[in-house]
Amino acid sequence: MTRVLIAGLGNMGLSHALAHHHLPDAQIVGLVNRSGCVGHPDLAGYPAFSDYETALAETKPDLVVIATYSDSHADYACAAMEAGAHVFVEKPLATNVADARRVVDAATRLNRKLVVGYILRHHPSWMRLIDEARELGGPYVFRLNLNQQSSGAEWETHKALMQTTSPIVDCGVHYVDVMCQITDARPLRVNGMGLRLSDEIAEDMYNYGQFQVVFDDGSVGWYEAGWGPMMSETAFFVKDIVSPNGSVSITDGNKGASADIDGHTKVGGLLVHTPQGDHTIEMPDEPGHQDLCDAEQSYMLRAITEDIDLTRHMNDAVQSLAICLAADESIRTGQPVSLEEPAQ
């Protein structure tokens, strides 16, 4: 039985906690929330803490699930591993590349399992998308975006996230990770631009951004992300991968509204185009958001019990973060950013 401590009970932390609540091989030993409140009836019986260090010392977990704000991820993860625990940490792994490497180095040095919350890696439809794209062969053109027209509670959540992390970094790491899985190539340079579209966010933050990345196999990628009540819902969800031999795209099915969390992961179907013709791959009965969180946490437990080699996973997490942070730097400086060395 794996003893699990959950840190952070926002949207993702709550879903991860519910996953461990139902997993037979997991035992929740504590829940950490700044208010000390649990906020869900299924979790009411577990010990609740408002301080992470206290919870870590008192519960002595085998696994810590970190779903707090991004600026605490690296320190929380390293503290957990130093205390003897394996770690699942929500994306992004850290707010800078040096901290991300520090976490990976700690996992390697201490022989701990480290899984980063790239939820699309556990989605059968996205796994099929990656397989179909790789079958076509590169070099590739990646056209990916996710704009969210948020208002009310969703806009409040986005504004809170933007106190530490831009949409380009928070959302972009998912889709850059998809690019990296398809191409296997090293990023060379990134060019970005963005704009602050609301007086409700800090002057040094932007709520819309886009960037282009060039890989050393010739592949090129575009990613766009925007948050807020002003965002358009026309073409807010574009997922195309183009190669010399054709293309594979997510169809319009099941996208829903831009603020619908389940809609962000649903594929509905894939359209595979080649010069010989087109065919559609239907994706019925896709998993919902909670199903995917359940799958992530099941994988985390298997990584521990089966001693799964996570070296590639950890290096990919650093590389995708490095690309998105380079895009953020480019947006803020107005200059292209070179990635001269591998982000491993």
N, C-alpha and C positions, 0 to 999 in steps of 0.2 A: 504494500500500500504506500503510495507516494504522498507525503505530507506537503500540502500546497498553501502558500501565502499569496493572496491577491492584493496588489497595490494599485489603487485607483479604481473607482466604481462609476466612471462615466459610461458612455454608450458601449465602448469596446470592453472595458473592464467588467462591466456587469454581465455581458455576454460570455466572457471567458469564465467568470465565476459560476454562472449557471451551467456551463459545460462541465466544469469539475464537480459541481453539485450532483450531476447525473452520471458521471463516469464511475464505473464500479471499482477501478483501481486507484482512485484519487480520494484523498481526505482533506478537505479544507480545514486548515488550522487557524486561519485568521484572515480578516478583511481590513484593508487600510483605506480610509477615506478621510479627507481633511476635516469634514464635519463630524466624523465618528459615527455617522448614520449609515445604515445598510441600504435602505430604500427599496427592498424587494422582499415580499413575504416568504419566498422560498429560502432566503438566505438569513432570515431573522435569528436562527439558532446558533450562528457561528460567532466566535469572538470578534469584536470590532475594535479597531484602533484608529487613533487620529495621527499617530506618529510612526513613521516607517521604521526608524532605528529600534524603537521599543518593540514593535511587532516582530522584527527580525530576530532580536535577541531572545524574546520570550517564547516564540513559537518553534524556533529551530527547524525551519522547513527543509524539505528535500528539493523543492522547486519553488521559485518565486516568479509570478506572472506580473509584469510591470506594464501598467496601462495608464500611467500618469502623464502630465504634460511633458513635452519633448525635452525640455531643458534639464529634467531630472533623470532621464533614461540612463545615461552613462554612469553617473555616480551610484544610482540605485542598483544597476546591474553588477557593477564591480563590487559593491558592498555585499550583495547577495552571494556572489561567487567566493569572495574571501571568507564568508561565513559558512561555506560548505554546500551551497545550493546550486542547482542548475537554474537556468534562466530562460524564460520566454519574455521577450520585450516587444512591445508594439513598435511599429515603424513611426518615424524614422529612428534608427538605432541611436543616433546622437544628433546634436545640433552643429557639429563640425567634424571633419574627417579625422583629426587627431584623436578626439574622444572616441569615435567609432573604432579606430584601430586599437585604442587603449582597452576597450571592452573585448575585442577579438583576441588581443594578446593575453588578457587575463583568462579568458576561456581556455586558450591553448596551454598557458603556463600551469593552470590549476586543474586541467583535465575535466572541465565542466562542459556540459552541453548548452549551446546557445542557439536559440531559434528566434528569428525576427519575424514579426507579424505580417508577412506578405501573403495575404489571404487568397490571392489569385492562384498561388502555387498549389492550393488544395481544391481548386474548382475544376471539375472534370471538363467543362466546356472550354475554359481558358487553356487547360493542358492540351486539349485537342487543337485549339487555335495555334499554339506554339508548334505542335507536331506537324500540322499542315503547312505552316510557313517554312519550317526547316526542310520539309520534303521538297518544296519548290526550289530551294537553294538561293544563295545570295549573289551579289550584295543586295541589300534591302533598302526600301524607303518605308519608314515608319510614320504613320499619320495618326496620332492619338491625342484625344483631349477628354476633359471632364469638367464642364462648367456647371456650377450649382446655383440656381436661383433660390436663395435662402431668405426667409423672413421669420419673424417671431423668434421662437426658441432656437431654430436652426441658425439664424443669423447671430444670435447671442453666442452660440457655441463657436461659430466661425470667428467671431470677434475675439473670443477668449483664446482660441488657437493662435490667432495672428499676433498675440502678445509676444510669442516666441518663434513662430514658424509661419512662413508664407505658404499660400496654396500650392505654389510650384514645388516646394520641398515636401509638404505634408502629403499631397496626393501623387506628386510626380514620381516618387520612389517606386510606387507600385508598377507604373507603366514603363518606366525606364528599366526596371527589373525584367519585364517582359521582353523589351528590346534586347537586353543583354543575354537572356536565355536563348533567344532566337539566333543572334549573330555570333556569339562566342568571341567577339572581337573587342579590342581595346579602344576606349574613347580617346580621341586626339584633342578636340577643341569644342568649345560650347559658346554659343552666342545667344543672348537673351534680351528681352525688353518687357517692360511692365508698366502699370499705371495704378496710382491710388485713386479710386473712384468714390470714396466716401470720407466725409469728415469725422465719421464715428470710429475710425481706426487711427493709430499713431502716424505722425507725419513721416516717419522713417519706414513705414510698411506699405505694401501695395496689395490690393486684393484681386488684381488681374495680372497674369504674366504668361509669356510663351517663350520657348527657346528652341534652338536647333543644335543638334549634336552630330559630329562627324566621327566615324569609327575607322580603324586602320585597315579594314577590309573594303573600304569604299562605301559602306552603308551610311545612310543619313537618317536622322530622326527629327520629328517635330512633335512637341508636346505643348498643350495649352491648358491652363486652369484659371478659373475665376470664381469668386464667392460673393454673394450679396443679393439684395433685392433688386438691383438694377440689371442683373445678368439676363441675357436672352436665352430662351429655351429652344431656339432654332439652331440646329446642328450643334447641340451641346454635348453630344455623345458620338464621337467619330473614332472608329477603330479599324484602320486599314493597314495591311502589310503588303507591299508591292515588291516584286522581284523581276528579273529579266524573263522569268518563265511563267509569270502570271501574278495573281494576287489572292489574298484571303481577307475577308472582311466580316465583321459582325453585322448581322442584318438588323432591321428596325424592330424586330419582335421583342416584346417584354421590357422595353426600356423604361416606360413609366415616366414620372416627373423627375426633374433633375435633383430634387431634394429627397427622393425615395432611395434609401440605403440599399434595399434589395435590388433596385434597378441598376445600381452601379456595377454589380457583378454579373447580372444575368446577360446571357448571350442570345438566347432565343433560337438562333441558327447561324450557321456560317455559310457565306457565299464564296466558293472557290472558283476562280476564273483562270482559265488557261487559253492559249490560242486555239486549242482543240474544242473548247466549249466550256460551259458553266455547269456547276452542280451545287446544290444546297444540301448542307448537313443539318438536319433538325436536331435540336437539343431539348427534348421534352423533360419535364420533371426535374428542372434544375434545382440545386440546393438553395435554400434561403440563407439569410445572414447568420442566423443562429446555427444552422446546420454546418456552415463553413467554420464558425468558431469552434463547434464541437470537433470538426475534423482537424483543425489546427492543434487543439489541445490533445487529441488522441495521438497525433503525430509527435508532439512534444514528449508524451509519456513513452512512446515506442522508441524515440531517439535515446532516451535514458536506459530503458530496459534492454534494448537490442544493440546498444553502443553504435548507433548510426554515425558514419563519418560526415560531419557537417562542415568540412573545410570549404568546399565550393559554395555552400549556402552562405557562410559567413563572409567570404571574399566578395560574393555578389552583392551582399548587403552594403558593404563598404563602397564598392564601385558605383552602385546606383545612387547612393547618397552623395558621393563625390561629384557625379554629373549634375545632380540637382543643385548642390551647393555652388558649383561653378556657374550654373545658370543664374542663381540668385546673385552671385558676385557680379556677373556680367550686367544684370539688370540695374544693380546699384551703381556700378562704375561707368556704364555705357560703353564698355570695351569687351571684345572677345576674351575668353579665358582658355589658355592652353593646359591640357592635362598631359604633361610630358612623361610621367611615370605611371606604371600600372597602379591602380588603387587597391592593391592586395596587401 
